[in-house]
Amino acid sequence: MAELSMGDAMKQFLKGSRINSGIQSVQIEAIWEELMGKTIAKYTDKIQVIGNTLFIESAVAALKNELLFQKELIITRVNDAMGEKLIREVVIR
């Protein structure tokens, strides 16, 4: 039987767990300002990961419009920051 480090064991557990999307959402929120800039981060109300979809909520119509044009950039930046192909789609609300 192969030995796993505690970190690897946790990663394997979380990969198959429903807790994982909540943890990923928190991780993305923590680096959101670094990824997208202060202005976008300031007016982003909520970030949520469900499956391979990133949901971004904002009450600012102009920001929503800007984010719609930046979907591919958001996917690339988030996936690069997370070190895996986590996000395949972005939904702006």
C-alpha positions in Angstrom: 0.0 0.0 0.0 1.4 3.4 -1.0 1.9 6.0 1.6 0.4 9.5 1.1 1.3 12.7 2.7 -1.4 14.4 4.7 -1.7 17.1 1.9 -2.1 14.5 -0.8 -4.7 12.6 1.3 -6.7 15.8 1.8 -6.6 16.6 -1.9 -7.9 13.1 -2.8 -10.6 13.4 -0.3 -11.7 16.9 -1.4 -11.6 15.9 -5.1 -14.5 13.6 -4.6 -16.2 15.7 -2.0 -19.0 18.3 -2.4 -17.0 20.5 0.0 -14.5 21.1 -2.8 -16.5 23.7 -4.7 -16.9 25.8 -1.6 -13.2 25.7 -0.9 -12.4 26.6 -4.5 -14.8 29.6 -4.3 -13.0 30.8 -1.1 -9.6 30.3 -2.8 -10.7 32.3 -5.9 -12.2 35.1 -3.7 -8.9 35.3 -1.8 -6.9 36.1 -5.0 -9.7 37.8 -7.0 -8.3 41.3 -6.6 -4.8 40.1 -7.7 -6.3 38.4 -10.7 -8.8 41.1 -11.9 -7.7 44.3 -10.2 -9.0 46.5 -7.3 -11.9 48.1 -9.2 -13.4 44.8 -10.4 -12.8 43.2 -7.0 -14.5 46.1 -5.2 -17.7 45.8 -7.1 -17.9 42.0 -7.3 -20.5 40.9 -4.8 -20.1 37.1 -4.8 -18.0 34.4 -6.4 -19.2 30.8 -6.5 -17.9 27.6 -8.2 -20.4 25.0 -9.1 -19.0 22.1 -11.0 -16.7 23.7 -13.6 -18.6 26.9 -13.8 -17.6 30.2 -12.1 -20.6 32.4 -11.1 -19.8 36.1 -10.6 -22.4 38.4 -9.1 -22.4 42.2 -9.2 -25.0 44.9 -8.9 -23.1 47.2 -11.3 -24.4 46.9 -14.9 -21.3 48.4 -16.4 -19.1 45.8 -14.6 -21.3 43.0 -15.7 -20.9 44.1 -19.3 -17.2 44.4 -19.0 -16.9 40.9 -17.4 -19.0 39.4 -20.3 -16.2 40.5 -22.7 -13.5 39.1 -20.4 -14.9 35.6 -19.9 -12.0 33.8 -21.7 -9.4 36.0 -19.8 -11.1 35.2 -16.5 -11.1 31.4 -17.2 -7.4 31.6 -18.2 -6.3 33.6 -15.1 -8.3 31.6 -12.6 -7.1 28.2 -14.1 -3.5 29.4 -14.1 -3.7 30.7 -10.5 -5.3 27.4 -9.3 -2.8 25.3 -11.2 -5.5 23.2 -12.9 -8.2 23.4 -15.5 -10.9 24.0 -12.9 -13.1 26.5 -14.7 -14.7 25.9 -18.2 -17.5 28.5 -18.1 -18.2 31.8 -16.5 -21.7 33.1 -15.7 -22.2 36.8 -14.9 -25.2 37.6 -12.8 
